């Protein structure tokens, strides 16, 4: 009887041992990803022109499929490119050279100060204010990033960019200028700058951008009439925005003033 019990126990031990060893050596199932790591690397470095040529050849340039694929690849490549910048400040402003020289100087100075604090400086890659910001980062030895746009009239890329990526679609480029940035800085500009300013403010207002990211507007002579109109018409007269909405941005007149505001906001965020 004792021998039979021992045999049963031995069988149970063997069974549990084999079960635990099979669990121990059972391969862990990897989470499925859309692309293999090696392919992801190739895609991020792939020339977008080649992808576009292949897509056009297969589906025809004007087909919806071809356009959808071009949008997909450009968006994906933008995200892959920008995720390396964990700490960045985006400068918005005119690409033209007709602004007062002081604005160019202020943009260069502010970008230099932020680059010294290890911020990557990101711009739309063109001339004017964008060039000034890239110049400040470049001269300080920082990361000077340009997200240029391909236009028929040919926006020239400024010479102070040491890292960058071209875009065909305006809306994707605009998304990338906002993506992952820790600071938004607006200098005087045209319709493009206005579009970017009101979109960023709306994204913060609607909490699509959840973190309280500083929005600094530089140049009182240029911005004051517009922001007064916002206050008088949108807030006072029609009530389409709240007083808190106007606290999303801060108006300053110089690089020094902007830098102080950013330091204060950084300190208050830590509390």
C-alpha positions in Angstrom: 0.0 0.0 0.0 2.8 2.4 0.9 4.7 1.6 -2.3 1.5 2.4 -4.3 1.2 5.8 -2.6 4.9 6.5 -3.2 4.5 5.7 -6.9 1.5 8.0 -7.2 3.4 10.8 -5.5 6.4 10.2 -7.8 4.1 10.5 -10.9 2.6 13.7 -9.6 6.0 15.2 -8.9 7.1 14.3 -12.5 4.0 15.8 -13.9 4.3 19.1 -12.0 8.0 19.3 -12.7 7.5 18.7 -16.5 4.6 21.3 -16.4 6.7 24.0 -14.7 9.7 23.3 -16.9 7.5 23.6 -20.0 6.2 26.9 -18.7 9.7 28.1 -17.9 10.9 27.4 -21.4 7.7 28.4 -23.2 8.6 31.2 -25.7 7.1 34.6 -24.9 4.8 35.7 -27.7 6.0 39.0 -29.0 3.5 41.8 -29.5 2.7 42.2 -33.2 4.0 45.3 -34.9 3.1 46.7 -38.3 6.7 46.8 -39.3 9.9 45.0 -38.3 12.5 47.3 -36.6 14.8 47.1 -39.5 12.1 48.0 -41.9 11.0 50.9 -39.7 14.6 52.2 -39.9 14.6 51.9 -43.7 11.2 53.6 -44.1 12.3 56.6 -41.9 15.4 57.1 -44.0 13.8 56.3 -47.3 13.6 59.0 -50.0 10.0 60.1 -50.1 10.4 61.0 -53.8 11.1 57.3 -54.6 8.0 56.2 -52.7 5.9 58.7 -54.5 7.3 57.6 -57.9 6.5 53.9 -57.2 3.0 54.8 -55.9 2.3 56.9 -58.9 3.5 54.2 -61.2 1.3 51.5 -59.7 -1.9 53.4 -59.0 -1.6 56.6 -61.1 -0.7 60.0 -59.7 -4.2 61.4 -59.5 -5.8 58.3 -57.8 -7.2 58.5 -54.3 -5.1 55.5 -53.3 -1.9 57.1 -54.4 -2.7 60.3 -52.6 -3.7 58.5 -49.4 -0.5 56.5 -49.4 1.6 59.6 -50.0 -0.1 61.2 -47.0 0.4 58.1 -44.9 4.2 57.8 -45.7 4.8 61.5 -45.2 3.0 61.6 -41.8 4.8 58.4 -40.7 8.2 59.7 -41.7 7.6 63.0 -39.9 6.7 61.2 -36.6 9.8 58.9 -36.9 12.0 61.9 -37.6 10.7 64.2 -34.8 10.5 61.7 -32.0 14.3 62.1 -31.4 13.7 65.6 -30.1 12.6 65.2 -26.5 13.1 68.8 -25.6 12.2 71.3 -28.4 10.9 74.8 -29.0 9.0 75.7 -32.1 9.3 79.2 -33.7 6.6 80.5 -35.9 6.9 83.7 -38.0 7.2 85.2 -41.5 9.4 83.7 -44.1 9.8 87.2 -45.7 12.6 89.7 -45.1 10.4 92.8 -44.9 10.0 92.8 -41.1 11.7 95.3 -38.9 15.4 94.2 -38.3 14.8 94.2 -34.6 12.4 91.2 -34.9 15.1 89.2 -36.7 17.6 90.1 -33.9 15.1 89.2 -31.1 14.3 85.8 -32.7 18.0 85.0 -33.1 18.7 86.0 -29.5 15.8 84.0 -28.0 16.7 80.9 -30.0 20.3 81.2 -28.9 19.2 81.4 -25.2 16.9 78.3 -25.6 19.5 76.3 -27.5 22.0 77.0 -24.6 19.4 75.4 -22.4 19.5 72.3 -24.6 16.3 72.9 -26.5 16.3 71.8 -30.1 15.0 74.8 -32.2 12.4 73.8 -34.8 11.2 76.1 -37.5 9.5 75.9 -40.9 12.9 76.0 -42.5 12.4 79.2 -44.6 13.8 82.7 -44.5 12.8 85.7 -42.3 12.0 84.8 -38.7 12.5 81.1 -39.3 16.1 81.8 -40.5 16.7 84.0 -37.5 15.7 81.3 -35.1 17.8 78.6 -36.9 20.7 81.1 -36.9 20.5 81.5 -33.1 20.5 77.7 -32.6 23.3 77.1 -35.2 25.6 79.8 -33.7 25.2 78.4 -30.2 26.1 74.9 -31.4 22.6 73.6 -30.7 20.3 71.5 -32.8 18.8 73.6 -35.6 15.9 71.8 -37.2 14.0 72.9 -40.4 10.7 71.4 -41.6 10.6 72.9 -45.1 7.6 73.0 -47.4 7.8 72.2 -51.2 6.0 75.1 -53.0 5.6 76.0 -56.7 7.3 79.3 -56.1 10.0 77.5 -54.2 10.5 78.5 -50.5 14.3 78.6 -50.0 15.7 76.6 -47.2 17.9 78.8 -44.9 21.6 77.9 -44.5 21.5 77.6 -40.7 19.7 74.2 -40.6 21.8 71.2 -39.6 18.9 68.7 -39.4 15.6 68.7 -41.3 12.9 67.1 -43.4 11.0 68.5 -46.4 7.2 68.2 -46.6 4.8 68.2 -49.6 1.6 68.7 -47.6 1.0 71.8 -45.6 -1.3 70.2 -43.1 1.2 67.4 -42.2 4.0 70.0 -41.8 1.8 72.0 -39.5 1.1 68.9 -37.4 4.8 68.2 -37.2 5.6 71.8 -36.1 3.2 71.3 -33.2 4.1 67.7 -32.4 6.1 67.1 -29.2 7.2 70.7 -28.8 7.6 72.0 -25.2 7.4 75.7 -26.1 5.6 77.6 -28.9 6.9 81.0 -29.9 5.2 83.3 -32.3 6.8 86.3 -34.0 5.1 88.6 -36.6 4.0 86.8 -39.8 1.3 86.5 -42.4 -1.7 84.2 -43.0 0.4 81.1 -42.3 1.5 82.3 -38.9 -2.1 83.4 -38.0 -3.4 80.0 -39.0 -0.7 78.3 -36.8 -1.3 80.6 -33.9 -5.1 80.2 -33.7 -4.9 76.4 -34.2 -2.4 76.0 -31.4 -4.5 78.2 -29.1 -7.6 76.2 -30.0 -5.8 72.8 -29.4 -4.8 74.0 -25.9 -8.3 75.6 -25.3 -10.0 72.3 -26.2 -7.4 70.3 -24.2 -6.3 68.4 -27.3 -2.9 69.5 -26.1 -3.2 68.4 -22.5 0.0 69.7 -20.9 0.1 73.4 -20.2 2.6 74.3 -22.9 3.8 78.0 -22.9 2.7 80.1 -25.9 4.7 83.3 -26.1 3.8 86.0 -28.6 6.7 88.4 -29.4 6.3 91.9 -30.8 3.7 94.3 -29.2 3.5 96.7 -32.2 2.5 93.8 -34.4 0.3 91.6 -32.1 -1.4 94.2 -29.9 -4.1 95.3 -32.4 -5.1 91.7 -33.1 -5.2 90.6 -29.4 -7.1 93.7 -28.5 -9.7 92.8 -31.2 -9.8 89.3 -29.7 -10.5 90.9 -26.3 -13.0 93.5 -27.4 -15.0 91.4 -29.9 -14.6 87.8 -29.1 -14.7 88.2 -25.3 -16.4 91.5 -24.4 -18.9 92.0 -27.2 -19.9 88.4 -28.3 -18.7 86.2 -25.4 -17.4 83.5 -27.7 -14.3 82.9 -25.6 -13.6 83.1 -21.9 -11.1 85.1 -19.9 -9.1 81.9 -19.2 -8.8 81.3 -23.0 -6.8 84.6 -23.1 -4.4 83.3 -20.5 -3.2 80.6 -22.9 -0.8 83.1 -24.5 1.5 85.8 -23.2 2.5 88.9 -25.1 6.0 90.2 -24.7 8.2 92.6 -26.7 11.7 91.2 -26.5 13.8 88.0 -26.3 14.8 88.8 -22.7 11.2 89.3 -21.6 10.1 86.1 -23.4 12.9 84.1 -21.7 11.9 85.4 -18.3 8.3 84.4 -18.9 9.4 80.9 -20.0 11.5 80.5 -16.9 8.6 81.5 -14.6 6.3 79.1 -16.4 8.8 76.3 -16.0 9.2 77.0 -12.3 5.4 77.1 -11.7 5.0 73.8 -13.6 7.4 72.1 -11.2 5.5 73.2 -8.1 
